Amino acid sequence: TLLSTGGFGNLPALHHEVVTSRLWISEARFAEALALGQVCPGPNGLWVVCLGTLLGGVQGGLLATLALCLPPLLVVPVEGAY
């Protein structure tokens, strides 16, 4: 999912991980996070922040935001070096 494009590139992997494998969240709550992400303004990938908030409250939302923003921010210096 790290190399996928678009806000929904990680959807199948996250669904499998948090709903099917680890049973951290129900199917309905996962769908709720996806719906909230669609209603919120901004890029499609922000639904992951809603999922993090539903899973871990404000701390989960902040960690999801960090996980969403960190990879692109790490690529910029590497790309600028070449």
C-alpha positions in Angstrom: 0.0 0.0 0.0 3.0 2.3 0.4 3.4 2.4 -3.4 -0.3 2.7 -4.2 -1.8 5.8 -5.7 -5.0 7.5 -4.6 -6.7 7.7 -1.3 -8.3 4.3 -1.6 -5.2 2.4 -2.5 -4.8 1.1 1.0 -8.5 0.3 1.5 -8.3 -3.5 0.9 -5.2 -4.0 3.0 -6.5 -1.9 5.9 -9.9 -3.6 5.8 -8.3 -7.1 5.9 -5.9 -6.0 8.8 -8.3 -4.2 11.1 -11.6 -6.0 10.4 -10.7 -9.5 9.4 -7.4 -10.4 10.9 -7.2 -8.4 14.2 -10.9 -7.8 14.8 -10.1 -4.3 16.1 -13.2 -2.8 14.6 -16.5 -4.0 13.2 -17.5 -3.9 9.6 -20.1 -1.2 10.4 -17.6 1.0 12.1 -15.1 0.6 9.3 -17.8 1.7 6.8 -18.6 4.6 9.1 -15.0 5.8 9.0 -15.0 5.5 5.2 -18.3 7.5 5.0 -17.0 10.2 7.3 -13.8 10.5 5.3 -15.9 11.0 2.2 -18.1 13.7 3.8 -15.1 15.6 5.1 -13.4 18.1 2.8 -10.0 17.3 1.5 -8.2 14.4 -0.1 -9.8 10.9 -0.2 -7.0 9.5 2.0 -8.3 11.4 5.1 -10.7 8.6 5.8 -7.8 6.9 7.5 -7.7 9.6 10.1 -11.4 9.0 10.8 -10.6 5.3 11.2 -7.7 6.1 13.6 -10.1 8.3 15.6 -12.7 5.6 15.8 -10.1 3.1 16.9 -8.1 5.1 19.4 -9.8 8.4 20.0 -7.8 11.7 19.6 -4.5 9.8 20.0 -5.5 7.3 17.3 -6.4 10.1 15.0 -3.1 11.9 15.6 -1.1 8.7 15.0 -3.1 8.0 11.8 -2.3 11.6 10.6 1.4 11.1 11.3 1.4 7.7 9.5 -0.4 9.3 6.5 1.9 12.3 6.3 5.3 10.8 7.2 6.1 8.7 4.1 5.6 11.5 1.6 7.6 13.9 3.8 10.5 11.4 3.9 10.4 11.0 0.1 10.9 14.7 -0.5 14.5 15.0 0.8 15.5 11.8 -0.9 14.0 12.9 -4.2 15.6 16.4 -3.8 19.1 14.8 -3.4 18.9 13.3 -6.9 
